[in-house]
Amino acid sequence: MATFRFEINTSRATSRGTYPIWIRISIDGKRALIKTSIEVSSPKDFNVKTKQGKWIRPSEPNSTAWNATLAKELEAVKQHYSNLKTEGDSSCTESVVAAYKAGDKRFSFIKYAEEYAKRTEEAGDYRTSTKYVTFLNKLKFYINGIKPEDLSQIPCRGKELEILIATLNKDLTFNEITLSFLNKFKTFLQTIPNTRNPASTLHPNTISKIFDNFKSLYNKGIIELKEEGLSLKYNPFDNFECETISTDKERLDVEEIKKLLTLPLPTDSLNWHARNCFLLSFFCGGMRAGDIIQLRGSNIVFENNQWRIKYRMDKTSIIKNLKIFPIAIDILKNYIDFNHRTSNYIFPLLDNEAPYAKAISWEEKKQLPHEVKKKLLMQINSKNTLLNNCLKDLANMVGITKTISMHTARHSFADMGRKKKASTYDISKILGHFSLNVTENYLSKFDTQSEDEAMKLIYSSFDKVETSSPSRNENIDKPKEELINQLRNLPKNELEAILKETLKQF
């Protein structure tokens, strides 16, 4: 049994000489107090025995407004109790108090997440910041009642999207993020049309990544805001499940790479540049698209009597120093003079005159102004999309049915390394993975041949063992020629009878 009522401590005034009004909660004999936003100048202005809505006497000029405020706050406390009761967690007063405090607009999840995403962007981590913003946009669509089917009409980026997002003003506090809320939001995401394939909905793995960002921001928030008074009894993500699907990483085999390599294309055409970017990525240890796009002539060096490519990976900051083999040199000769290398971008994708182009080294890029860094990232993402679209056309030209992208070059390199029995350690080093576990998980998605060989070895003992199960039709197990000869030797009437009986079976 729960009871709720207002009370005032007449013996203790604040430093301002006012008397706060409190909500007393009683649940199964246990009590707790919640301070309201109303303070009266005299205890006489408060009537504890009054009926609903008349707690502040008319002697107080603000009585009407203050009574309305108290009624609203009382209702909020009761609602929190009701929500906790529904979820099976209403047994103690502390839970209700914590839920109410968490519902304070100071503890807005939306505002916190927006602020944290901005901090992340200003720190230079644009990829993570973009992921946070993408998640937040979908969350705002949901809490503001935008239907999934209407999202296909909303632009993914640009000024129009910014204007729309600015109109979505509904808030979401930390305490409102319950297990029930997470499941409802997941259902919403599962019905959003896929921009790449409007006939289908968001991929389960995409939804899982959205919730990864949601959980990350939520956990950061409850830690940072704890000092300000945020108190939550449980974390809804502890019992939340979001399924993922194991996907096949597309990769090309030797013959498919050769098809792209020998495909006649007009020099300096967009498809020609895209093919060269893809092949250089493959022949230089599976370089990521962002690193290929930003590759400069100064990254090509001559050391120990051989040409090498030296660069710092944009995603991990790991320094790479790889030998350039003749086939990759042939590609590079289309773009640079090996005897007079400059610091310009090798591929004609980024603007050499743009402000971001002046930062040649990784350290210089780190010092670029915030807006310039953002512009560079947007350009890289845009050019990557452009290259991927061209690669789809190239695949069609040579009869490759797989959906390929710039990242397919990385998968293809790793898979061929595995097939050629290169050590996992060496493949990991070339790819620039932080640990062997990452590489092993990476390669495991390619390795079906070894599984087939293992099964063959296990079952080899049974190769010469005949089954005892009789055939439903012994003639099926005989060679076709023998069966035909038998039928030819049958009398016509017997053959007709067999045919009639056979047709009855269909």
C-alpha positions, -999 to +999 in steps of 0.1 A: +000+000+000+014+034-010+003+068+002+013+103-009+008+136+009+023+170+013+039+183+045+060+212+057+087+215+084+076+245+104+106+244+127+133+248+100+134+276+075+159+280+047+186+306+046+162+327+026+136+325+054+112+303+034+097+269+042+099+241+015+069+219+009+077+182+007+059+151-007+059+123+018+058+088+003+048+058+024+051+023+011+046-007+034+056+014+064+087+028+049+088+066+043+108+090+021+106+127+013+108+145-021+114+182-021+090+201-043+098+234-062+074+254-039+085+273-008+062+295+012+072+325+032+051+314+062+039+280+075+005+296+078+002+298+040+002+260+038-029+239+048-019+202+053-055+191+059-070+206+028-086+188-001-069+182-034-056+213-050-060+237-021-027+232-002-016+269-006-040+292+012-055+322-007-035+345+015-005+337-007-008+358-039+006+329-060-017+303-045-034+294-078-002+288-097+016+271-069-013+247-062-013+238-099+025+232-097+021+210-066-007+190-083+015+184-113+045+173-092+024+150-070+009+134-102+045+129-115+055+111-083+024+088-085+031+081-122+067+070-114+053+047-087+028+033-112+055+027-138+077+009-113+047-012-101+041-022-137+077-033-141+077-051-107+099-026-089+077-005-066+084-021-033+106+006-018+104+043-015+140+048-026+130+035-061+103+060-064+125+089-052+153+079-076+129+076-105+114+110-098+148+127-094+159+111-127+129+126-144+142+160-136+148+179-168+183+184-157+187+148-165+176+149-201+192+121-220+187+139-253+205+170-241+233+150-226+238+129-257+238+159-280+264+176-258+286+145-256+284+140-294+295+176-298+324+171-274+334+140-294+334+159-326+354+188-312+380+162-299+385+152-336+367+118-334+343+125-362+335+089-370+322+082-335+305+116-334+287+109-367+275+075-353+261+092-322+243+118-342+229+092-366+215+072-336+201+104-320+183+114-351+165+080-352+157+083-315+142+117-320+121+104-349+107+078-326+099+099-296+084+126-317+060+102-334+073+101-369+062+070-387+088+046-401+072+047-436+077+085-437+114+083-431+121+074-467+111+110-476+135+125-451+171+133-465+199+114-448+220+145-445+222+182-454+204+214-445+169+199-449+176+172-423+191+198-399+159+220-402+137+190-395+157+178-365+155+213-350+117+210-350+117+178-330+115+192-295+101+163-274+125+154-246+135+120-231+149+117-195+171+090-183+144+075-161+121+071-191+146+047-207+133+014-194+135-021-208+100-016-222+111+016-239+142-001-255+120-029-269+095-005-284+123+015-299+138-017-314+104-026-329+103+009-345+138+004-360+128-030-374+102-014-395+123+014-410+129+010-448+164+003-458+178+032-479+200+008-499+171-016-505+137+001-499+119-033-503+135-044-471+140-029-436+171-020-416+195-049-413+196-065-378+233-057-375+226-021-383+200-020-355+225-037-331+251-010-339+225+017-332+219+002-297+256+000-291+258+037-295+226+041-273+241+020-246+275+038-248+259+072-243+235+060-216+264+045-195+285+076-199+256+097-188+248+079-156+284+081-146+289+118-154+255+129-139+257+108-107+275+137-089+246+160-099+221+138-083+211+113-110+202+080-093+189+049-111+181+016-095+189-005-125+203-003-160+177-014-186+205-025-210+214-053-186+184-073-197+180-060-232+187-082-261+194-072-297+201-099-322+228-099-348+233-120-379+266-135-390+272-121-425+295-133-452+323-109-460+325-106-497+359-112-512+372-118-547+393-148-558+424-146-581+405-150-613+380-122-604+409-098-595+424-106-629+392-098-646+392-063-630+429-059-637+426-067-675+393-048-680+398-022-708+387+012-695+390+048-709+420+064-693+412+091-667+375+080-666+359+077-631+356+039-634+393+038-644+403+057-612+380+035-591+395+003-604+430+016-597+421+026-562+406-009-555+436-027-570+461-006-552+443-013-519+445-050-526+481-050-538+492-029-508+480-052-480+443-043-480+446-005-474+414+011-461+395+034-485+402+065-464+439+058-465+439+053-502+419+085-508+443+105-487+475+088-501+501+114-512+532+112-534+553+117-502+540+084-488+560+066-515+596+062-504+628+044-516+644+025-487+669-003-486+670-004-524+633-009-528+601+011-531+579+012-501+547+028-490+548+046-456+517+060-440+498+063-407+464+045-407+437+071-403+414+048-382+440+034-358+470+058-360+492+027-366+522+035-388+526+012-418+557+005-439+550-020-467+570-031-497+554-020-531+554-049-556+558-043-593+521-047-601+513-019-576+541+003-590+526+000-624+493+014-610+511+043-593+530+052-624+497+064-639+496+091-612+531+100-600+566+105-613+588+083-591+618+106-597+599+138-587+573+129-561+553+157-545+531+159-515+499+161-536+472+135-533+479+106-556+444+101-567+423+130-581+396+127-555+404+154-529+412+190-536+449+198-533+440+235-528+415+229-500+425+241-465+427+205-452+452+197-480+478+219-463+481+195-434+504+168-449+515+148-419+493+130-394+504+154-367+495+184-388+460+170-395+455+167-358+461+205-355+436+215-381+406+237-370+375+219-361+355+228-391+383+219-415+386+184-400+349+180-404+350+190-440+378+165-447+359+137-432+328+145-452+349+146-484+364+112-476+330+096-469+316+112-501+345+099-523+343+065-507+306+063-517+315+074-552+341+047-556+318+020-543+291+030-568+317+027-596+329-007-583+293-020-587+294-010-624+328-026-628+316-058-613+287-059-637+311-053-667+332-084-659+304-107-647+311-106-610+278-112-592+291-103-557+284-069-542+318-053-539+331-022-523+365-007-515+365-028-483+362-059-504+398-054-514+408-057-477+387-089-473+402-104-505+437-098-494+431-114-460+413-144-476+441-150-501+467-147-474+448-175-455+446-197-486+483-192-492+490-204-456+504-170-445+507-169-408+478-152-389+504-130-372+518-117-405+483-111-419+473-093-387+504-071-389+498-062-425+461-054-419+470-033-389+449-051-364+455-044-327+454-081-317+455-116-332+420-122-319+406-096-342+424-112-372+414-147-362+377-136-360+382-118-393+396-149-410+372-173-395+344-159-416+363-170-447+375-204-437+349-230-449+374-251-468+393-262-437+359-272-421+351-293-452+385-310-451+380-317-414+346-334-420+361-354-449+388-367-426+364-376-398+340-394-421+366-412-442+363-444-422+328-448-435+335-444-472+333-481-481+305-491-457+272-498-475+240-487-460+215-513-448+185-492-457+167-508-487+160-486-516+124-477-523+130-485-559+160-508-565+161-497-602+171-462-591+204-475-579+212-492-612+230-475-641+206-457-665+218-478-695+210-511-677+175-499-668+168-488-703+179-522-717+156-540-693+126-519-704+134-526-740+133-564-735+098-562-719+067-572-739+047-543-750+017-551-728+039-553-697+056-520-706+023-503-709+012-516-676+043-503-659+038-469-675+002-467-663+012-477-628+040-451-628+017-423-640-007-430-611+020-420-587+020-384-601 
